[in-house]
Amino acid sequence: MGWCMKVEYSQSFVKAANKLSGKALKSVKEMLENVKKAEKIEDIANCKKLINYDRTYRIRIGSLRAFFVLYIITDGSIVKFEYLKFRGEAYKKETMEELRKKDTYQKQQD
């Protein structure tokens, strides 16, 4: 068995998820289960690494985008979901700047 994924959530992510209902909420829950069961990043459906980021990824969930930062640790990895946004808001400058800070901050901690 490969590494196991530990999943954490920012307040922003939890707040956005709590506003969802119906099919969107079901899709997010299914995505999170997929991530928890994944042994490696390639096992996560609709997941892409953001260009020019070291460890920041996005998962497409219909019209939603879930952004996470991947932290590699000795006995596995931690996937920390930072943002859950609709496609129209997902790539705004403010969001990308905040993700850049989180991506860079972890790099300094290594």
C-alpha positions as CSV (number, residue, x, y, z in Angstrom):
1,M,0.0,0.0,0.0
2,G,1.3,3.5,-0.8
3,W,0.9,6.6,1.3
4,C,-2.3,7.4,2.9
5,M,-4.0,10.8,2.5
6,K,-4.9,12.7,5.6
7,V,-7.5,15.4,4.8
8,E,-7.8,18.8,6.5
9,Y,-10.0,21.8,5.8
10,S,-9.6,25.5,6.2
11,Q,-12.5,27.6,7.7
12,S,-13.1,29.1,4.3
13,F,-13.5,25.6,2.7
14,V,-15.9,24.4,5.5
15,K,-18.0,27.6,5.3
16,A,-18.4,27.3,1.5
17,A,-19.2,23.6,1.7
18,N,-21.9,24.3,4.4
19,K,-23.7,26.6,1.9
20,L,-24.1,23.8,-0.6
21,S,-27.1,21.4,-0.9
22,G,-28.4,18.8,-3.2
23,K,-26.3,17.5,-6.1
24,A,-23.4,20.0,-5.4
25,L,-23.1,18.9,-1.8
26,K,-23.3,15.2,-2.8
27,S,-20.5,15.7,-5.4
28,V,-18.2,17.5,-2.9
29,K,-18.7,14.6,-0.4
30,E,-17.9,12.0,-3.1
31,M,-14.8,14.0,-4.1
32,L,-13.6,14.1,-0.5
33,E,-14.1,10.3,-0.1
34,N,-12.1,9.8,-3.3
35,V,-9.3,11.9,-1.9
36,K,-9.3,10.0,1.4
37,K,-9.0,6.7,-0.4
38,A,-6.3,7.8,-2.8
39,E,-2.9,6.4,-2.4
40,K,-1.2,8.9,-4.6
41,I,-2.1,12.2,-6.2
42,E,-2.7,10.6,-9.6
43,D,-5.6,8.5,-8.1
44,I,-7.6,11.7,-7.5
45,A,-10.2,12.3,-10.3
46,N,-10.3,15.6,-12.1
47,C,-7.2,16.8,-10.2
48,K,-4.6,19.1,-11.7
49,K,-1.5,20.8,-10.3
50,L,-1.7,24.5,-10.8
51,I,1.0,25.9,-13.2
52,N,3.8,27.8,-11.4
53,Y,2.9,26.4,-8.0
54,D,4.9,23.8,-6.1
55,R,2.2,21.9,-4.2
56,T,-1.1,23.5,-5.0
57,Y,-3.8,21.6,-6.9
58,R,-7.4,22.0,-8.0
59,I,-10.1,19.5,-8.3
60,R,-13.0,20.2,-10.8
61,I,-16.4,19.3,-9.3
62,G,-18.9,20.4,-12.0
63,S,-19.0,24.2,-11.8
64,L,-17.1,24.1,-8.5
65,R,-13.3,24.2,-8.0
66,A,-11.7,22.8,-4.8
67,F,-8.2,24.1,-4.2
68,F,-5.8,22.2,-1.9
69,V,-2.1,22.3,-0.9
70,L,-0.4,19.0,-0.6
71,Y,2.1,18.5,2.3
72,I,4.3,15.5,2.0
73,I,5.2,14.1,5.4
74,T,7.3,11.0,6.4
75,D,4.4,8.6,6.9
76,G,2.1,9.8,4.1
77,S,0.7,13.1,3.1
78,I,-1.7,15.8,4.2
79,V,-4.2,17.3,1.8
80,K,-5.4,20.6,3.1
81,F,-8.4,22.0,1.3
82,E,-8.2,25.8,1.3
83,Y,-10.9,27.0,-1.0
84,L,-14.2,25.8,-2.6
85,K,-15.3,28.3,-5.2
86,F,-17.5,28.4,-8.2
87,R,-15.6,28.5,-11.5
88,G,-16.3,32.2,-12.2
89,E,-14.7,33.2,-8.8
90,A,-12.1,30.4,-8.6
91,Y,-9.3,32.0,-10.5
92,K,-9.6,35.6,-9.3
93,K,-6.4,37.4,-8.5
94,E,-7.1,37.5,-4.7
95,T,-7.7,33.7,-4.5
96,M,-4.5,33.0,-6.5
97,E,-2.5,35.4,-4.3
98,E,-3.7,33.6,-1.2
99,L,-2.9,30.2,-2.6
100,R,0.6,31.5,-3.6
101,K,1.2,32.5,0.0
102,K,0.2,29.1,1.3
103,D,2.2,27.3,-1.4
104,T,5.3,29.4,-0.6
105,Y,4.8,29.3,3.2
106,Q,5.0,25.5,3.2
107,K,8.1,25.6,1.0
108,Q,9.9,27.7,3.6
109,Q,8.9,25.2,6.4
110,D,10.5,22.2,4.6
